[in-house]
Amino acid sequence: MIFRHLFAISFVITALTGAATALDTKARAALVLDFNTGTVLLEKNADMAIPPASMSKLMTLNMVFEALEDGRLSLDETLPVSEHAMSYGGSTMFLTTRDRVRVEDLILGVIVLSGNDACAVLAEALAGSEREFARVMTERAKQIGMTNSTFANSNGWPDPNQKMSARDLVTLATRLIRTFPQYYQYFAHTEFAFDNRAPDNRHNRNPLLKMGIGADGLKTGHTSEAGYGVVGSAVKGDRRIVIMVSGLDSEEDRAREAEKLMNWGFRQFVEKKILQAGQNVGSINLWLGRQGSVGLEVANEVSALLPVTTQNQLSGEIHLREPFQAPVEKGQTLGTMVLKVPDMPDIEVPLVASDSVERSGIFSRFKLSAVLLMSSLMDVVN
């Protein structure tokens, strides 16, 4: 291991950073996520499996959107309504067994009207029965990283086996936004009359949509056990925030907490470009190369979410093993830069070679080996 050692170079990047003002929430469970960077800004009981109520309808919609994408369903296809689907109470589209309903209308019925019957119709179309659909949903949830979710039905009807965590719900919301932009626009609909069967039940219950804060989704939920909750998302400029709150005592508390967390996420943090793609940050010594060193650069542009309320500086460390043995290819990863922001997760940035460096010729290697041998002999003699 001659001439190979681990070291760190500390340096300062000029930026206004610091810890955001601490925020408390009366929600039983909560999570605030910056969509672009994936940074969790706030979490409270985020991995606790709790009754999701109608927020679990987001998983049913994920399954429907996947089916639309692979051709198992189409928006204009009409589906029958079973006795089981019609039997659901609570929030419904007031469907009967005489109906055949377009898939697109069922989607809007789930999102805007929170239709328990609509969810069951879609579940039976995709899996034959709602019970089987719940089993498939549970498996699919695990595949997409939702580790604390189990389903007993398609709509969030109270059941001891119907559980989701705040983190899972935000993971799911993020997937719906990123993977299905062609369908995500349905979440912004503020009302849907269907065929005027229930004029008083045509309005979207998501309070964020009416606040003028850039909200465009997603879904509320409420049962006596779960309390009041919402998974919401909003956009301001180039930033998007996704929030989840649950376990609140009233619709008013839900609206206030959701708005508070959304505004806090936008106002207490700013996204900054820290490093440009190809920016040189130093060099590394090379062993047995045609040249003694090669430049280190950032492969891709690096942006970071920074708190705005203090003046602490963003710091960074470069971690690499030096000298590195040639040959080296341009773009080869040689080390890592770790960016540190107070009270925020560290950001790891791969560092790559700015140029290719060939291995030195046989004479140069022989000469270097002779020098090292003589050095070792002198150490023994001394």
N, C-alpha and C positions, 0 to 999 in steps of 0.2 A: 504493500500500500504506500510505497514511496511517492511523495509529492501529491497525495490525495487526501484532502482534509475538508471538513465541513466548516463553512464560515457564513456570517451574515453581515451585510452592509446596510446600515441604517441611513435613511435619507428622509428629507422632508419634501412633501408636495404641497404647494400653497393652495389652500382651500378653506372656506369657512365651514367648519363642522362642529359637532358636539352633540351632547345628549339632548333628546327632546324632553319636554316637560312631561313628567309622569302623569298618566291618566288612569283613573279608576272608572269602572262601570258597574252598575247595579245588576247587569245581566248575570245569570247563573253560569253561562258559558259564552265565550266570545273569541273572535279572531279577526285581525285586520291585516290584509295582505296587499303589498304593492305588486301589481300584476306584472309590470315590465321586468323587474329585477327578481321577483320571487321572494322578496324580503318580508318576513313576518314582523310587523310593526308593534303588534300587541296580541297577547293571547292570555286567556283565562279558562282553565279547565278544558283546554282545547282538545285533549285526547280522551275525555270522559265520554263514554257511550251513553247517550241520552235519548229520550223519545223525540223524534224529529217532527212529528205531526205532518202537516202537508208539505213541509220542505223536502220530505222524501220523494215527492212527486218529481223532483229534478232527476232522480235516478231512472224513473219510468220514462221521462222525456229523453234521457241519454240513450236508453235502449231503442226508443222509437226513431231517434235521429240516426242511429247506427243502421237500423233496418231500412230507412229511407235511402241511405247512402249505398247500401249493397243490393238494393232492388227488391227486398222482401216486402216493402210497402211502397205506396205512392201517395202523394198528397191528395189526389182526386179519387182514390179508391174509397168505396163505401163499405162500412163494417156493420154487422148486425149487433143488436143489443140483446144480451141474454137476461133471463130472470135474475140471475145472480147480480149482474151489473145494475139492473134496474132497482134491486132491493136496497142499495146503499142509501143511507140518509146523509145528514150533514150538508155540506156544500155540493150541489149537483147541477147538471144540465137539464134535469127533469126528463131524462130519456125514458122511453118505453120500448117494449119488445116489438112494437110495430115500426120502429125507426130503423133506417140504415143511414149512417152518419159518415160524412167525408172525414178522412184522416186529418186534413188540415183544420176542420172545425173541431175535431176532438182535441187537437193540440192546443188550439186557442181556448177551448173549454177547460183544459187542465190548467193552463197558465193564468188566464184572466178570471175564470169562474171557480177555479179550484175544484173542478168536477170529480168527485169520487167515482161516479158512474163512468165517466169518460176514461179514467185510468183503467178501470176493470175491462172495458170494451177493448182497449188497446192491448192489455195484458193477455186476454183470451185470444186475440187475433195472432199474437206473436208466439204464445207458448201453449195454447190449448186450454189452459186453466190458470186462474190467478195464483194458485198455490205453486204450480210449476214455474210460473213467471217469477215469483218471489225467490225461489231457489236459484234460478238462473241469474237473477239480479245480484244475489249475494255473491255468487261466484265471480261475476263480472266486476263487481266492486273491488274485490281483492286484486284482480288482474290490473286494475288501473290505479292501484295504490291506496285504496280506501280500507284501512286495516281495522277499523272499529265499527264497521257497518254490517248489520244483518237485517234481512227483510222477511216479513210474514205476509205482506200484501203489497199492492201497487200504489197505494194512495196515502199511507200514513195513518190509517184507521188504528186506534189504540190496540196494541198487542205487546206482550212482554218481550217478544222477539224482534220487534221493530225498533232498531237502535241505530243511531249515527252519531259521530262526533263533530264538533265544530270544524276541526281540521279536515275531516272527510268531506263535509259539505262545501268548504271553500275549495278543496281540491276538485270536486265535481263541478262547481260553478266555473272555475278556471278552465276546465276541460271544455265545457259547453261553449264558453266565449271563444276559446282559441280554435277548437276543432270544428265547430259548426256555425261559422258566421252567417251562413245562408239561412239558418233557422233561428239564430239568436235574436234576430229582429222581432220575433213574436213576443218576446218578453217585455218590450216597450209599449205594447198595446194597453191603453188605459181602460178600454171597455170593449165588450163583445156581447151583442144582443142575441146571438144565435137566431132563433126564429121568434123572438119576443115571448117566449114561454114564461120568463120571470124578469120583467123589466127592472125590478128593484135589485136584481142580482146580476147586473151586467158590468159592474165596475171592478177593476183590478184592485185588490186589497193592499198592494205594495205602496206604503206611504211615501217612499222615496221618490216615486215617479212624479209626484205633484209638488216637489219642493224647489224645483229650479236649480238643482245642484249637479245636473249632468247625469242623473241616474237613468239607466236603461234596462234594469232587470234586478232581481230574478224572481224570488218566491217567498211568500209568508207562510206561517204555520201557527196553529193554535189548537191545543186541547187543554182540558183542565189539569192533566198531569204534566204536560210539557210547558204550560204557560204560553206566552206570546213570543214568537221569534220571527226572524227574517234573514234570508241570505240576499244581499244586495250588491250592486256594482254601479259605479259612476265613473265618468270620464271628465277630466279637465285638462285642456291642452293636450300634451303628449302622454299624460299619465292616466292610469286607471287604478282604482282602488276596489278591492272586493272585501266585504265584511260579512260576518255572521254574528248574530246575537240571539240568545234564547233564554227562556225561563223568566221572562218579565211578567209583571202583574196585570198589564192592561195594554190596549192598543195605543194609548197615548204614551206610555212608557216606552213601548217598542219604537214608536216614531221618533221620540226624543233621543233615545240612546243610539239608534241607527244613524240619525243625522249628526249627532255629536261625534261619533267615531269616524264617520266618513269625512267630515270637515277637518277633524284633527289629523287624519292621515294625509290630507292634501296640504294643510297649512304648516305642519310641523316638520315636513321633510321636503327635500328638493332633490331631483335627479340631476347629477352632474357628470359630464364626460371627464374622466380622470386621465386616461392615456389614449393616444391615437394609435391606430394600427400601423405597425412598422416603426414605432418610436424607439430609438436607441436608449437603453438604460444602463449601459456599461459594457464590459467585455469579460471573457473568461480565458485563462491561460490554457494552452493546448500542450499535450504531451505527444511527441513523435510526429508533429505536423510540419508541413512545409513553411508554415508561419507559426509564430509563438503564441498567438491569441486570435480570438474571433469575437466579433461584436454580439451583444445580446439585445434582442428587440422583442417588442410585444406583438404577438401574432394578430390579435384582433382588437378592435376598439374596446375600451373598458369604461363602463359607466357605473356609477355607484349612487345609492340612495343615502343622502347625508342629512342628519338633523340640522336645523337652522338656528337653534336658540342659544348656542354658545360659540366661542371663538377658538376652541381647541383645534389643533392642526391634525390633519390626516397624516399618518406615518406609514412607512413601508419597509419591509425587509426582503432582501434577495437571498434565497437559499439555493446553493449549488455545490457541486464537488469540483474542486480545482486542484491540479490541472486535469482537464478532460482529454481522453486519448483520441487522437485522430485515427481514421478520417471522420469528418463531420459534414453532413449534408445541410445545405441551406434549408431553413425551416425546421430542422431537427430540434426537439425539445431538449434543453440543457439544464434547466432549473425552473424555479418558481419564485414569483414575487408575492408576498403576503401583504395586503393593504389592511391597515387597522384603523377602524373608526370607533371613537368612544361609544360604548353602549350599543354597538351594532355588531353583527356577525363579521368575522374576518372574510376578506375576499382573496381567493387564490388565483393568480394570473400566471399561466404558463409563459416561460421565456424561451425563445428559439434563436438558433444561429442566424446571423444576418447574411452569411456567405458560406459557401462550401470550402473546405480546407482538406487537401489531399494528405495522405500519409507521406512522411519524408522518405527520401531514397535510402538504400541500404548503407551507403557510406555515412550518411548523417546519423543513422540509428546506431551504427557500429561506434562512431566517434562518441556519441552520447553515452553508450553503454560503457565504454572505456573510462570516461570521466566519472561515471557513477561508481565503477569498480574501484578506481583509484581513491575516490572519496571514502568508500567503505573501508579500504585497507588502512587509510590514514587514521580513521576512527579507531580501528583495532589497535594500531601501533600506539596511538596516544592514550 
